[in-house]
Amino acid sequence: GDTITYTVTVRQYGPGAVEQAGFKDDLTQVLDDATYNDDAAASAGPEPTYEEPTLAWSGPLAVGEEVTVTYSVTVTAEGDRFLKNVVTPDDPDKCVPEEGQDEACTTEHINGSYTYSKTSDPVPGSVVDEDGVITYTVLISQAGTAAVEGATIEDDLSAVLDDAVWNDDATADSGEVSFEGETLTWTGDLEVGQVVTLTYSVTANAVGEGDDELVNVVTDPTGEGVCVPAEDGNEGCTTDHYQGEYTFAKTSDPKSGSEVEEGEVVTYTVTVEHVGAAPIQDAIVVDDLSQVAPVADWNDDAAATSGEVSMADEQLTWTGDLEVGQVVTITYSVTVGDEADATMRNVVTSPDDRAVCVPAADGNAGCETDHHTPDEQPGPDLPDTGADITGWFL
């Protein structure tokens, strides 16, 4: 970001005017580290010319005349961080260095700077569970040919700490680390070739406490450092992690708690809904129908809007993947038998820690349904023969 302004002074000396004086400045070893600002100007005579990578000026000089040519570059953080250029007069023997300058009319500047990179464990892009720890690692490396004073990097954790807790464990093998508000800051000096390792961590909250996206970026507020890819290829000094879980709910028709009679069909509906910012693989819910089977017959009609449903050993199982925001509906039914004063109770559960039972839309809680048969099941209807029954009385 610094600007280097070059000044070349062309002077006439001797008893006679000069028809054509001039010089060239080859900026090849400058432009790998800087950008030409296209601002060359001369105090008299023709304007300078620039054809990358060479700036040139030529023009006549009257007796005693002096022409000053100025031009500049803006330093970037690229290249070999060594900026060197040499002014070459049309007559090579006419270079007269300024005081303190070498005889070759050369200028040299050293760009002492630093790079930084960031990655994490688990790797960026991962899904993290509740109480999962994310450890961030930042490497700050001196670059160039000069030591660096006051190198600084910051990590704004505001988009992380709505979903996680700061573990107050930041360490660096050199320099100083501080944490204020939601921002971590490291500052320190860097010797030539020095690399500083900075680590810190957070622990994820439950899904839904924030936006379920944990994203943070390391930056350099001074503009002197340059973000480079980490050793694992992570780019942009950005890390992102996501939380994803799913809920399931259950209801029935007739509603749970109802009395059901022989021949009546009970239809169960289970809703599985994705929650969070990350897709879910291998979601699973199970309905144990072992307390239903003695009272009702399985209708073999299980269906799901996504995933797969299976029935084995009086257990219905649904498995599937869930995209962000996806809702899957599973339905199945039984037909009530003739057993009197019986209870049909079944509960949907999941062996997956990512799954949470929630109340159904109709308020049915606990992912449980129960139905009861009457104390006496009604007998079959007698056929209508159409004949009158006549009795005798004695």
C-alpha positions as CSV (number, residue, x, y, z in Angstrom):
1,G,0.0,0.0,0.0
2,D,2.9,2.4,0.3
3,T,3.8,4.7,-2.5
4,I,7.4,5.0,-3.8
5,T,8.0,8.2,-5.7
6,Y,11.1,8.3,-8.0
7,T,12.8,11.5,-8.9
8,V,15.3,11.8,-11.8
9,T,17.1,15.1,-12.4
10,V,18.5,15.8,-15.8
11,R,21.0,18.7,-15.8
12,Q,22.9,20.4,-18.6
13,Y,26.5,21.3,-17.9
14,G,29.2,22.8,-20.0
15,P,29.3,25.7,-22.5
16,G,26.8,24.4,-25.1
17,A,23.2,23.4,-25.2
18,V,22.2,19.7,-25.6
19,E,20.0,18.8,-28.5
20,Q,18.8,15.5,-27.1
21,A,19.3,14.3,-23.5
22,G,17.5,11.3,-22.1
23,F,17.3,8.3,-19.8
24,K,15.4,5.0,-19.3
25,D,14.3,3.3,-16.1
26,D,13.7,-0.4,-16.4
27,L,11.1,-1.2,-13.7
28,T,11.1,-5.0,-14.2
29,Q,12.4,-5.7,-10.7
30,V,9.9,-3.3,-9.3
31,L,6.6,-4.3,-11.0
32,D,6.6,-7.8,-9.6
33,D,6.1,-6.1,-6.2
34,A,4.3,-2.9,-7.2
35,T,1.9,-1.2,-9.6
36,Y,2.9,1.7,-11.8
37,N,0.7,4.7,-11.1
38,D,0.8,6.2,-14.6
39,D,1.7,9.6,-13.1
40,A,5.0,10.4,-14.8
41,A,5.6,14.1,-15.3
42,A,8.4,16.3,-16.4
43,S,9.1,19.9,-15.2
44,A,10.0,21.0,-18.7
45,G,10.2,19.6,-22.2
46,P,8.3,16.6,-23.6
47,E,6.3,14.4,-21.3
48,P,7.8,11.1,-20.2
49,T,6.8,7.9,-22.0
50,Y,6.0,4.5,-20.5
51,E,5.9,1.2,-22.3
52,E,5.9,-1.5,-19.7
53,P,8.2,-2.1,-18.0
54,T,10.3,0.9,-19.1
55,L,9.8,4.6,-18.3
56,A,11.8,7.0,-20.6
57,W,12.3,10.7,-21.1
58,S,14.2,12.6,-23.8
59,G,14.4,16.2,-24.8
60,P,16.6,19.2,-25.4
61,L,18.4,21.1,-22.6
62,A,19.5,24.7,-22.7
63,V,22.6,25.9,-21.1
64,G,22.2,25.5,-17.3
65,E,18.7,23.9,-17.7
66,E,17.6,21.3,-15.3
67,V,14.6,19.0,-15.9
68,T,13.0,17.0,-13.1
69,V,11.0,13.8,-13.9
70,T,8.9,12.2,-11.3
71,Y,6.9,9.0,-11.3
72,S,5.6,6.5,-8.7
73,V,4.5,3.0,-7.9
74,T,2.3,1.5,-5.2
75,V,3.7,-1.5,-3.4
76,T,1.7,-4.7,-3.4
77,A,2.3,-7.8,-1.3
78,E,3.4,-9.9,-4.2
79,G,6.7,-10.7,-5.9
80,D,10.0,-11.2,-4.2
81,R,9.5,-8.2,-2.0
82,F,12.7,-6.6,-3.3
83,L,12.2,-3.6,-5.5
84,K,15.3,-2.5,-7.5
85,N,15.5,-0.3,-10.5
86,V,18.4,1.5,-12.3
87,V,18.2,4.7,-14.3
88,T,20.3,4.5,-17.5
89,P,21.2,7.7,-19.2
90,D,21.5,7.8,-23.0
91,D,25.2,8.3,-22.3
92,P,26.1,5.6,-19.7
93,D,28.9,7.7,-18.4
94,K,26.6,10.6,-17.4
95,C,25.0,9.1,-14.2
96,V,25.8,11.3,-11.3
97,P,24.4,9.7,-8.1
98,E,22.8,11.8,-5.4
99,E,24.5,11.9,-2.0
100,G,24.3,8.5,-0.4
101,Q,23.2,6.8,-3.7
102,D,25.4,4.2,-5.4
103,E,27.2,5.2,-8.5
104,A,24.9,3.2,-10.8
105,C,21.9,5.5,-10.1
106,T,20.1,2.5,-8.5
107,T,17.3,2.6,-6.0
108,E,16.4,-0.4,-3.8
109,H,13.5,-0.9,-1.5
110,I,12.8,-3.9,0.8
111,N,9.2,-4.9,1.4
112,G,9.3,-6.8,4.7
113,S,5.8,-8.2,5.1
114,Y,4.0,-11.3,6.2
115,T,1.5,-13.9,5.1
116,Y,-1.2,-15.6,7.1
117,S,-3.3,-18.7,6.6
118,K,-6.1,-20.4,8.5
119,T,-7.7,-23.8,8.8
120,S,-9.5,-25.8,11.4
121,D,-10.2,-29.2,12.9
122,P,-12.7,-30.5,11.9
123,V,-11.9,-29.3,8.4
124,P,-13.8,-26.3,7.0
125,G,-17.2,-27.3,5.6
126,S,-17.8,-29.9,8.2
127,V,-21.0,-30.5,10.2
128,V,-20.5,-30.2,13.9
129,D,-22.7,-31.7,16.6
130,E,-23.7,-30.1,19.9
131,D,-20.7,-30.0,22.3
132,G,-18.4,-30.5,19.3
133,V,-15.1,-28.6,19.6
134,I,-13.7,-26.6,16.6
135,T,-10.0,-25.8,16.9
136,Y,-8.7,-23.0,14.6
137,T,-5.1,-22.8,13.5
138,V,-3.6,-19.6,12.0
139,L,0.0,-19.5,10.7
140,I,1.7,-16.1,10.4
141,S,4.8,-16.2,8.3
142,Q,7.4,-13.5,7.7
143,A,7.9,-12.8,4.0
144,G,10.5,-10.8,2.2
145,T,14.0,-9.7,3.1
146,A,13.3,-7.5,6.2
147,A,12.0,-8.1,9.6
148,V,8.5,-6.9,10.4
149,E,7.4,-4.9,13.4
150,G,3.9,-4.8,14.7
151,A,2.3,-7.5,12.5
152,T,-1.4,-7.9,13.3
153,I,-4.2,-10.3,12.5
154,E,-7.8,-10.4,13.7
155,D,-10.6,-13.0,13.6
156,D,-14.1,-11.7,14.0
157,L,-16.0,-14.5,15.7
158,S,-19.4,-12.8,15.8
159,A,-20.9,-15.2,13.3
160,V,-19.6,-18.2,15.3
161,L,-20.5,-17.2,18.8
162,D,-24.3,-17.2,18.1
163,D,-23.8,-21.0,17.7
164,A,-20.9,-21.7,20.0
165,V,-19.1,-20.8,23.2
166,W,-15.6,-19.3,23.3
167,N,-13.2,-21.6,25.1
168,D,-10.7,-19.0,26.2
169,D,-7.8,-21.1,25.2
170,A,-6.0,-19.0,22.6
171,T,-2.2,-19.5,22.5
172,A,0.6,-18.4,20.2
173,D,4.3,-19.4,20.2
174,S,5.3,-15.7,19.8
175,G,3.6,-12.4,20.1
176,E,0.5,-11.5,22.1
177,V,-3.1,-12.8,21.8
178,S,-6.1,-10.9,23.2
179,F,-9.9,-11.5,23.0
180,E,-12.3,-8.6,23.4
181,G,-16.0,-8.6,22.6
182,E,-16.2,-11.2,19.8
183,T,-12.8,-10.5,18.2
184,L,-9.5,-12.3,18.6
185,T,-6.4,-10.2,17.9
186,W,-2.8,-11.3,17.6
187,T,0.1,-8.8,17.4
188,G,3.9,-9.4,17.3
189,D,7.2,-8.8,15.6
190,L,8.5,-11.2,13.0
191,E,12.2,-12.0,12.3
192,V,13.2,-12.9,8.8
193,G,11.9,-16.4,8.1
194,Q,9.9,-16.7,11.3
195,V,6.6,-18.5,11.5
196,V,4.1,-18.1,14.3
197,T,1.4,-20.7,15.1
198,L,-1.8,-19.4,16.7
199,T,-4.5,-21.7,18.0
200,Y,-7.9,-21.2,19.7
201,S,-11.2,-23.1,19.9
202,V,-15.0,-22.9,20.4
203,T,-17.6,-25.5,21.5
204,A,-20.8,-25.8,19.5
205,N,-24.2,-25.2,21.1
206,A,-27.3,-27.1,20.4
207,V,-28.9,-26.8,17.0
208,G,-31.2,-23.9,16.6
209,E,-29.6,-21.6,19.2
210,G,-28.2,-19.5,16.4
211,D,-28.4,-19.7,12.6
212,D,-26.5,-23.0,12.6
213,E,-23.7,-21.5,10.5
214,L,-20.3,-20.9,12.1
215,V,-18.3,-18.8,9.8
216,N,-15.3,-16.6,10.5
217,V,-12.5,-14.9,8.6
218,V,-9.0,-13.9,9.6
219,T,-8.0,-10.5,8.3
220,D,-5.2,-8.0,8.7
221,P,-6.4,-4.5,9.7
222,T,-3.0,-2.9,8.7
223,G,-3.1,-4.1,5.1
224,E,0.5,-5.2,5.3
225,G,-0.2,-9.0,5.6
226,V,-1.5,-11.2,2.8
227,C,-3.9,-14.1,3.2
228,V,-2.6,-17.3,1.5
229,P,-4.0,-20.8,1.2
230,A,-3.4,-23.0,4.2
231,E,-1.3,-26.2,4.0
232,D,-4.5,-28.2,3.6
233,G,-5.6,-26.0,0.7
234,N,-8.2,-24.0,2.7
235,E,-8.4,-20.6,0.9
236,G,-9.5,-17.1,1.8
237,C,-8.5,-17.5,5.5
238,T,-12.2,-18.4,6.1
239,T,-13.5,-21.4,8.0
240,D,-17.2,-22.5,7.9
241,H,-18.9,-25.1,9.9
242,Y,-22.6,-26.1,10.0
243,Q,-25.0,-27.7,12.4
244,G,-27.8,-30.0,11.2
245,E,-30.2,-32.2,13.0
246,Y,-33.8,-33.4,12.5
247,T,-37.0,-33.7,14.4
248,F,-39.7,-36.3,14.2
249,A,-43.3,-36.2,15.4
250,K,-46.2,-38.7,15.4
251,T,-49.9,-38.5,15.3
252,S,-52.8,-40.8,14.3
253,D,-56.3,-41.0,12.9
254,P,-58.4,-41.6,15.0
255,K,-56.4,-39.4,17.4
256,S,-54.4,-40.8,20.2
257,G,-56.5,-41.8,23.2
258,S,-59.5,-42.7,21.1
259,E,-61.6,-45.9,21.6
260,V,-61.5,-48.0,18.4
261,E,-63.7,-51.0,17.5
262,E,-63.3,-54.2,15.6
263,G,-62.7,-53.5,11.9
264,E,-61.7,-49.9,12.3
265,V,-58.5,-48.7,10.6
266,V,-56.0,-46.7,12.6
267,T,-53.6,-44.6,10.4
268,Y,-50.3,-43.4,11.8
269,T,-48.5,-40.4,10.4
270,V,-44.9,-39.7,11.3
271,T,-43.2,-36.4,10.1
272,V,-39.5,-36.1,9.9
273,E,-38.2,-32.6,9.4
274,H,-34.6,-31.3,8.8
275,V,-33.4,-28.6,11.1
276,G,-30.3,-26.5,10.8
277,A,-27.9,-25.5,8.0
278,A,-26.3,-28.8,6.9
279,P,-27.8,-31.7,5.1
280,I,-28.2,-35.0,7.0
281,Q,-27.2,-38.4,5.8
282,D,-28.6,-41.7,7.2
283,A,-31.5,-40.3,9.3
284,I,-33.5,-43.0,11.0
285,V,-36.8,-43.4,13.0
286,V,-38.3,-46.6,14.4
287,D,-41.8,-47.4,15.5
288,D,-42.1,-50.5,17.7
289,L,-45.5,-52.1,17.0
290,S,-45.1,-55.0,19.3
291,Q,-47.9,-53.7,21.6
292,V,-50.2,-53.1,18.6
293,A,-49.7,-56.5,16.8
294,P,-51.7,-58.6,19.4
295,V,-54.8,-56.3,18.9
296,A,-54.7,-55.3,15.2
297,D,-53.6,-56.5,11.9
298,W,-50.8,-54.8,9.9
299,N,-52.1,-53.5,6.6
300,D,-48.8,-53.6,4.8
301,D,-49.3,-50.1,3.3
302,A,-46.4,-48.1,4.7
303,A,-45.3,-45.3,2.4
304,A,-42.9,-42.3,2.7
305,T,-42.5,-39.2,0.5
306,S,-38.7,-39.8,0.6
307,G,-36.3,-42.5,1.9
308,E,-37.1,-46.1,2.5
309,V,-39.6,-47.9,4.8
310,S,-39.3,-51.5,6.0
311,M,-41.2,-53.7,8.4
312,A,-39.6,-56.6,10.3
313,D,-40.1,-58.2,13.7
314,E,-43.0,-55.9,14.5
315,Q,-40.8,-52.8,14.0
316,L,-41.3,-50.3,11.3
317,T,-38.1,-48.5,10.2
318,W,-37.6,-45.4,8.0
319,T,-34.2,-44.4,6.8
320,G,-33.2,-41.6,4.4
321,D,-31.1,-38.5,3.7
322,L,-32.5,-35.0,4.4
323,E,-31.7,-31.9,2.5
324,V,-31.7,-28.6,4.3
325,G,-35.4,-27.8,5.2
326,Q,-36.7,-31.1,3.9
327,V,-39.8,-32.6,5.4
328,V,-40.6,-36.3,5.0
329,T,-44.1,-37.8,5.7
330,I,-44.4,-41.5,6.6
331,T,-47.9,-43.2,6.8
332,Y,-49.0,-46.7,7.7
333,S,-52.0,-48.4,9.2
334,V,-53.5,-51.3,11.1
335,T,-57.0,-52.8,11.3
336,V,-58.4,-53.4,14.8
337,G,-59.3,-57.0,15.6
338,D,-61.9,-58.5,18.0
339,E,-60.0,-58.4,21.3
340,A,-62.0,-56.5,23.9
341,D,-60.6,-54.2,26.6
342,A,-57.2,-54.0,24.9
343,T,-54.7,-51.2,24.5
344,M,-52.7,-50.5,21.3
345,R,-49.6,-48.4,22.2
346,N,-46.6,-47.6,20.1
347,V,-43.8,-45.1,20.3
348,V,-41.6,-43.7,17.5
349,T,-37.9,-43.4,18.6
350,S,-34.6,-42.9,16.9
351,P,-31.2,-44.4,17.8
352,D,-29.6,-41.4,16.2
353,D,-28.3,-38.6,18.6
354,R,-29.1,-36.0,15.9
355,A,-32.8,-36.8,16.1
356,V,-35.2,-35.1,18.5
357,C,-38.9,-36.0,19.2
358,V,-41.2,-32.9,19.1
359,P,-44.9,-32.5,19.5
360,A,-47.0,-33.1,16.3
361,A,-49.0,-30.4,14.7
362,D,-52.1,-31.5,16.5
363,G,-50.3,-31.3,19.8
364,N,-49.7,-35.0,20.3
365,A,-46.5,-35.2,22.4
366,G,-43.9,-37.8,23.1
367,C,-44.2,-39.4,19.6
368,E,-46.5,-41.9,21.2
369,T,-50.0,-43.0,20.3
370,D,-52.4,-45.3,22.2
371,H,-55.9,-46.6,21.3
372,H,-58.3,-48.7,23.3
373,T,-60.9,-51.3,22.4
374,P,-64.2,-51.3,24.3
375,D,-64.9,-53.7,27.3
376,E,-67.0,-55.7,24.9
377,Q,-66.6,-55.7,21.2
378,P,-70.0,-55.5,19.4
379,G,-71.0,-58.8,17.8
380,P,-71.6,-59.2,14.1
381,D,-74.9,-57.8,12.7
382,L,-77.6,-60.4,12.2
383,P,-78.8,-60.8,8.6
384,D,-82.2,-59.3,7.7
385,T,-84.4,-62.2,6.4
386,G,-87.5,-59.9,5.9
387,A,-89.8,-62.3,7.9
388,D,-92.0,-61.4,10.9
389,I,-91.5,-63.3,14.1
390,T,-94.8,-64.5,15.7
391,G,-95.0,-65.8,19.2
392,W,-97.5,-67.9,21.0
393,F,-98.8,-67.0,24.5
394,L,-100.4,-69.6,26.7
